[in-house]
Amino acid sequence: MRLEGKTAIVTGGGSGFGAGIVRKFVAEGAQVMVVDLNEDAAHDVAEAVGAHAHRADVSSGDDMSDMVEAAIQTMGHVDILVNNAGITHPRGPLEEIDEADFDRVFAVNCKSVYLTARALVPHMKMRKTGAILNISSTAGISPRAQLNWYNASKGWMNTATKTMAVELAPDSIRVNALNPVAGETPLLASFMGEDTPERRAAFLATIPLGRFSQPEDLGNAAAFLCSDEASMITGVTLEVDGGRCI
């Protein structure tokens, strides 16, 4: 029960890594608001574990302000924010990626971190406590070809994590990131181009531990970094990648 008495918002919590983080946080005693663009998915996860559900588009400033207001009204305050929502663009040569796809990747993967900070950091500063966890990717550390602008968005997130950690430390707000390798999530096929046994085998050959990241792996790491056990840890971009970035 390392998160007993804590409250948390998890964006993109309706599936994949986000759902794994929600399940772990609730199991560790936290109240959780599951936020997702897919309202049905958010409700399904929330109902399964006894959490709260909220529909929002993380690239919308109004939606992020409403999300924080709803979380405070529902849970009383917010201790933890997990910026998990993310998307990628289709695999392809960097100069051929559609401009609309580029804009959407940066709106969801990067601008959302700014928007959630703008909406929630004043509340955390007032309380002089808080933990923000950004779910980045090994793509931001060791890029793969033909995912160039996705790679760049995750590199941005890693840098944002460190600069946020430095600036918010005087207010006792910690900011960290997790860098998972591709996992059993809805984005896996997009990362590989297509989900075939051959593509999976080739991908797994680049991961020393020989398996994909699982939602439970991210939940376990997230629970530690957002708990009081990690009170001296900030600005870390931790790989949860089976050795992929070695």
Secondary structure, DSSP 8 states (H G I E B T S, - for coil): -TTTT-EEEEETTTSHHHHHHHHHHHHTT-EEEEEESSHHHHHHHHHHHT-EEEE--TT-HHHHHHHHHHHHHHHSS--EEEE-------SS-GGGS-HHHHHHHHIIIIIHHHHHHHHHHHHHHHHT-EEEEEE--GGGTS--TT-HHHHHHHHHHHHHHHHHHHHHGGGTEEEEEEEE--BSSTTHHHHHSS--HHHHHHHHTTSTT-S-B-HHHHHHHHHHHTSGGGTT--S-EEEESTTTT-
